[in-house]
Amino acid sequence: MAQVSISDVVVPAEFTSYQVENSFVNTAFYQSGVAIRNGVIEEQLSAGAMSFTVPTWGDAGETEPNYSDDNAAHIAGTLKVSAYPQVVRKAFVNQGWSVANLAAELSGSDPLQRIQSRVQDYWNRQMSFRLIASLNGILAANVANNSSDMVLDMTGTSTPNFSAYAVINAAATIGDRIEDFKCIAMHSAVYAEALANDLIQFIPQSQGLPLKTFRGLAVVIDDGLWYGGTAPNIKYTTVLFGEGAVGYGFVEPRMGYGTEIFRQPSAGQGGGITQLWSRANLAIAPLGWSFADGTLAGDSPSLTELATASHWTRVSVSRKQCPIAFLLTK
């Protein structure tokens, strides 16, 4: 039986289309409605420049309305709906795998599907890593520059652990928009504590596993939500999200190939090595926050740079226009 090779099962254009179409879609962040694919962002990712600006629209205001009368000399004034420029930073990313890394997939019954899934899982994890890093940067920036108005820190109190009371008070930082929150993301250690305290409910789904919820909020578990400290005083970050709190885009590169198969015949003392390369332009844009380049080590912000406070600036004047809240617990 002839051995299946990457070039036998991977058509680069179709493979790239699959990766672009399905990026982030099967993650909990997307399925809970937190992360929304944004067409404007994806259009800009296919254009030039390292970053671009999208408008963040303010509220219509709460000014008392005009009162009508029958005097023609009374001319009513109008209000202005403001737009705040939100800077979104692009990242130009790639990764490669050798045939040896994909040997198990090539030997399976459906090698194309297996390879697609493996590469897609990689990019899904990277998108989640970049989202968590961005949230860590925004948390630090909010503490440094916005009087921690999006943060409830319980770690220095007499009740430092995760609780329903703490979550409600963290959500209350957004005021009368408290019911906008639809999702809660937490570390697995915090989830285990909530589960042990019967704070997690499970809603049956027509397909797949039951949906995990906390007080009606969809639950996302991610071990990147670690704030600092060492055992037994580790601090965890729990994040509340409104629907559409994060916009994102994932497209194939404007120049070059999204998927490329490369054969190096001289490698391995002439035995040859085949490589599969996947490339993308991507961006993550938390609502109401701009990315400030400052000093970057390369052409794209790293995870460490995304998590740095100095790279984030809140452009929405009102706290209520940022549908994210942070809870810090032990």
C-alpha positions as CSV (number, residue, x, y, z in Angstrom):
1,M,0.0,0.0,0.0
2,A,1.4,3.4,-1.0
3,Q,2.2,5.8,1.8
4,V,-0.1,8.9,2.0
5,S,1.9,12.2,1.8
6,I,0.9,15.7,2.8
7,S,0.8,16.8,-0.8
8,D,-1.7,14.0,-1.5
9,V,-4.3,15.3,0.9
10,V,-3.7,19.0,1.3
11,V,-4.8,21.5,-1.4
12,P,-3.2,24.7,-0.1
13,A,-6.0,27.1,-1.2
14,E,-8.8,24.9,0.2
15,F,-6.8,24.2,3.4
16,T,-6.3,27.9,4.0
17,S,-10.0,28.6,3.4
18,Y,-10.9,26.0,6.0
19,Q,-8.6,27.5,8.6
20,V,-9.9,31.1,8.0
21,E,-13.5,30.0,8.0
22,N,-13.3,28.0,11.2
23,S,-10.8,30.0,13.3
24,F,-11.9,30.5,16.9
25,V,-15.4,29.2,16.0
26,N,-15.4,26.1,18.1
27,T,-13.9,27.7,21.2
28,A,-15.9,28.5,24.3
29,F,-15.2,32.2,23.8
30,Y,-16.9,32.3,20.4
31,Q,-19.8,29.9,21.2
32,S,-20.7,31.9,24.3
33,G,-21.1,35.1,22.2
34,V,-18.1,36.9,23.9
35,A,-15.9,36.9,20.7
36,I,-17.6,38.1,17.6
37,R,-16.0,37.9,14.1
38,N,-15.9,41.4,12.7
39,G,-16.0,42.0,9.0
40,V,-14.5,45.5,9.3
41,I,-11.5,44.1,11.2
42,E,-11.0,41.4,8.6
43,E,-11.1,43.9,5.7
44,Q,-8.4,46.0,7.4
45,L,-6.3,42.9,8.1
46,S,-6.1,42.4,4.3
47,A,-4.9,46.0,3.8
48,G,-1.6,47.5,4.4
49,A,-0.2,49.1,7.7
50,M,0.5,47.6,11.1
51,S,-2.6,48.9,12.8
52,F,-5.9,50.6,11.9
53,T,-8.7,52.5,13.6
54,V,-12.4,51.5,14.0
55,P,-15.0,53.7,15.6
56,T,-16.5,52.9,19.0
57,W,-19.8,54.6,19.2
58,G,-20.9,56.3,22.4
59,D,-24.4,56.2,23.9
60,A,-27.1,58.6,22.8
61,G,-26.9,60.2,26.2
62,E,-29.3,60.7,29.1
63,T,-30.0,64.4,28.7
64,E,-33.6,65.3,29.4
65,P,-35.7,65.6,26.2
66,N,-37.0,68.8,24.6
67,Y,-40.6,69.7,25.4
68,S,-42.7,70.6,22.4
69,D,-44.8,73.8,22.3
70,D,-46.5,75.9,19.6
71,N,-44.0,78.8,19.5
72,A,-42.2,78.9,16.1
73,A,-39.4,81.0,17.6
74,H,-38.4,78.2,19.9
75,I,-35.7,76.2,18.0
76,A,-34.8,72.8,19.5
77,G,-31.2,71.9,19.8
78,T,-29.8,68.5,18.9
79,L,-27.5,66.1,20.7
80,K,-24.3,64.6,19.2
81,V,-23.5,60.9,19.3
82,S,-19.7,60.7,19.7
83,A,-17.4,58.1,18.2
84,Y,-14.2,57.2,19.9
85,P,-11.3,56.0,17.7
86,Q,-10.2,52.5,18.7
87,V,-6.8,51.4,17.4
88,V,-6.6,47.7,16.6
89,R,-3.1,46.2,16.2
90,K,-2.4,43.5,13.6
91,A,-0.3,40.4,14.2
92,F,1.4,38.5,11.4
93,V,1.8,34.9,12.5
94,N,2.9,31.6,11.2
95,Q,3.8,28.1,12.3
96,G,5.2,25.0,10.6
97,W,5.0,21.3,11.1
98,S,7.1,18.5,9.7
99,V,5.9,15.2,8.3
100,A,7.2,13.5,11.5
101,N,4.9,15.7,13.6
102,L,1.9,14.7,11.4
103,A,2.7,11.0,10.9
104,A,-0.2,9.8,13.0
105,E,-2.7,12.0,11.1
106,L,-1.4,10.8,7.8
107,S,-2.0,7.2,8.8
108,G,-5.6,7.8,9.8
109,S,-8.8,7.0,7.9
110,D,-9.4,10.7,7.0
111,P,-5.9,12.3,6.9
112,L,-7.1,15.7,5.6
113,Q,-9.7,16.2,8.3
114,R,-7.2,15.1,11.0
115,I,-4.5,17.5,9.8
116,Q,-7.0,20.4,9.4
117,S,-8.3,19.7,13.0
118,R,-4.8,19.6,14.4
119,V,-3.7,22.9,12.8
120,Q,-7.1,24.5,13.6
121,D,-6.7,23.5,17.3
122,Y,-3.3,25.1,17.3
123,W,-4.6,28.5,16.0
124,N,-7.6,28.3,18.3
125,R,-5.3,28.0,21.3
126,Q,-3.2,30.8,20.0
127,M,-6.2,33.1,19.6
128,S,-7.3,32.2,23.2
129,F,-3.8,32.9,24.5
130,R,-3.8,36.3,22.8
131,L,-7.2,37.2,24.2
132,I,-6.2,36.2,27.7
133,A,-2.9,38.2,27.3
134,S,-4.9,41.2,26.1
135,L,-7.3,41.0,29.0
136,N,-4.3,40.9,31.4
137,G,-2.9,44.0,29.8
138,I,-6.3,45.8,30.1
139,L,-6.7,44.7,33.7
140,A,-3.2,46.2,34.5
141,A,-4.0,49.4,32.5
142,N,-7.4,49.8,34.3
143,V,-5.7,49.6,37.7
144,A,-3.0,52.0,36.7
145,N,-5.0,54.6,34.8
146,N,-8.8,54.3,35.5
147,S,-9.0,53.9,39.3
148,S,-9.7,50.2,38.9
149,D,-13.3,50.9,38.0
150,M,-13.6,47.6,36.2
151,V,-12.0,45.6,38.9
152,L,-13.1,44.0,42.3
153,D,-10.1,42.8,44.2
154,M,-11.1,40.4,47.0
155,T,-7.6,39.1,47.7
156,G,-6.9,41.5,50.6
157,T,-10.3,41.0,52.3
158,S,-11.4,38.6,55.0
159,T,-13.4,36.7,52.3
160,P,-10.7,36.4,49.5
161,N,-12.2,33.3,47.8
162,F,-14.5,33.0,44.8
163,S,-18.2,33.4,45.7
164,A,-21.5,34.4,44.2
165,Y,-21.4,37.5,46.3
166,A,-18.0,38.5,44.9
167,V,-19.2,37.9,41.3
168,I,-22.3,40.0,41.8
169,N,-20.3,42.9,43.2
170,A,-17.7,42.7,40.3
171,A,-20.6,42.8,37.8
172,A,-22.0,45.8,39.7
173,T,-19.0,47.9,38.6
174,I,-20.8,48.4,35.3
175,G,-23.9,49.9,37.1
176,D,-27.3,49.5,35.6
177,R,-25.9,47.6,32.7
178,I,-25.2,44.7,35.0
179,E,-27.6,42.4,33.1
180,D,-25.4,42.9,29.9
181,F,-23.0,40.2,31.2
182,K,-23.5,36.9,29.5
183,C,-20.4,34.9,30.2
184,I,-17.9,34.3,33.0
185,A,-14.3,33.0,32.4
186,M,-12.3,31.4,35.2
187,H,-9.3,29.4,36.0
188,S,-9.8,25.6,36.4
189,A,-8.9,25.9,40.2
190,V,-11.7,28.5,40.6
191,Y,-14.1,26.4,38.6
192,A,-13.3,23.3,40.8
193,E,-14.1,25.4,43.9
194,A,-17.3,26.7,42.4
195,L,-18.3,23.2,41.4
196,A,-17.6,21.9,44.9
197,N,-19.8,24.6,46.3
198,D,-22.7,23.7,44.0
199,L,-22.4,27.1,42.1
200,I,-22.3,25.5,38.6
201,Q,-25.4,24.4,36.8
202,F,-25.6,22.2,33.7
203,I,-28.1,22.8,31.0
204,P,-28.7,19.9,28.6
205,Q,-28.0,20.5,24.9
206,S,-29.6,18.7,22.0
207,Q,-26.1,17.7,20.9
208,G,-22.8,17.3,22.8
209,L,-22.0,17.9,26.5
210,P,-24.3,19.9,28.8
211,L,-23.7,23.7,28.9
212,K,-21.9,24.9,32.0
213,T,-23.5,28.0,33.6
214,F,-23.0,30.1,36.7
215,R,-26.1,32.1,37.7
216,G,-27.2,32.0,34.1
217,L,-23.8,33.0,32.7
218,A,-22.0,30.7,30.3
219,V,-18.8,29.4,31.8
220,V,-15.4,29.4,30.1
221,I,-12.5,27.6,31.7
222,D,-9.0,28.8,30.9
223,D,-5.8,28.3,33.0
224,G,-4.3,31.4,31.6
225,L,-6.5,33.3,34.1
226,W,-3.8,33.4,36.7
227,Y,-3.0,36.7,38.4
228,G,0.1,36.0,40.4
229,G,1.5,34.7,43.7
230,T,2.6,31.3,44.8
231,A,0.9,28.4,46.6
232,P,-0.9,28.7,49.0
233,N,-1.5,32.3,48.1
234,I,-2.1,32.1,44.3
235,K,-4.3,34.9,43.0
236,Y,-6.8,34.2,40.1
237,T,-8.5,36.4,37.6
238,T,-12.2,35.8,36.8
239,V,-13.6,37.8,33.9
240,L,-17.2,38.8,33.2
241,F,-18.1,39.6,29.5
242,G,-21.0,41.2,27.8
243,E,-22.1,39.8,24.5
244,G,-19.8,40.9,21.7
245,A,-17.2,42.3,24.2
246,V,-14.4,41.2,21.9
247,G,-14.2,41.7,18.2
248,Y,-11.7,39.6,16.2
249,G,-10.4,38.8,12.7
250,F,-8.4,36.0,11.2
251,V,-7.5,36.1,7.5
252,E,-4.9,34.7,5.2
253,P,-1.9,37.0,4.5
254,R,-2.2,39.7,1.9
255,M,1.1,38.7,0.4
256,G,2.4,35.2,0.2
257,Y,0.6,31.9,0.9
258,G,-1.7,31.0,3.8
259,T,-0.8,27.4,3.4
260,E,2.4,26.2,1.9
261,I,4.0,22.7,1.5
262,F,7.7,22.7,1.4
263,R,10.0,19.9,0.5
264,Q,13.7,20.0,1.5
265,P,15.3,17.1,-0.3
266,S,18.8,17.6,1.2
267,A,17.7,17.4,4.8
268,G,18.2,14.3,6.8
269,Q,21.4,13.5,4.9
270,G,19.4,13.4,1.7
271,G,16.4,11.5,3.1
272,G,14.3,14.7,2.7
273,I,11.8,16.4,4.9
274,T,8.4,17.7,4.0
275,Q,6.9,20.7,6.0
276,L,3.5,22.2,6.2
277,W,3.4,25.9,6.9
278,S,0.3,27.9,8.0
279,R,0.2,31.7,8.0
280,A,-2.4,34.3,9.0
281,N,-3.0,37.9,9.8
282,L,-5.1,38.3,13.0
283,A,-6.3,40.9,15.4
284,I,-8.2,40.9,18.7
285,A,-10.1,44.1,19.7
286,P,-11.7,44.3,23.2
287,L,-14.5,46.9,23.0
288,G,-13.6,50.3,24.2
289,W,-9.8,49.8,24.3
290,S,-7.0,50.9,21.9
291,F,-3.6,49.3,21.5
292,A,-0.7,51.7,21.8
293,D,2.5,50.4,20.1
294,G,5.1,52.1,22.2
295,T,8.2,49.9,21.9
296,L,7.7,46.4,20.4
297,A,10.4,43.9,19.9
298,G,9.2,42.9,16.5
299,D,6.5,43.7,13.8
300,S,3.8,42.0,15.8
301,P,3.0,42.3,19.6
302,S,4.0,39.2,21.5
303,L,1.9,37.6,24.3
304,T,4.1,39.4,26.9
305,E,3.6,42.8,25.1
306,L,-0.2,42.3,24.9
307,A,-0.2,41.7,28.7
308,T,1.7,45.0,29.4
309,A,-0.4,47.9,30.8
310,S,1.4,50.6,28.8
311,H,0.1,49.1,25.5
312,W,-3.5,49.7,26.4
313,T,-5.6,52.9,26.6
314,R,-9.3,53.1,27.3
315,V,-11.0,55.2,24.7
316,S,-14.6,54.9,25.9
317,V,-15.2,57.7,28.4
318,S,-18.0,55.9,30.2
319,R,-17.3,52.7,32.2
320,K,-20.6,51.4,31.0
321,Q,-19.3,51.2,27.4
322,C,-16.7,48.6,28.4
323,P,-18.7,45.3,28.8
324,I,-15.9,43.6,30.8
325,A,-15.3,43.2,34.5
326,F,-12.5,41.6,36.5
327,L,-12.7,39.7,39.8
328,L,-9.5,38.9,41.7
329,T,-9.6,36.1,44.3
330,K,-7.5,33.5,45.9
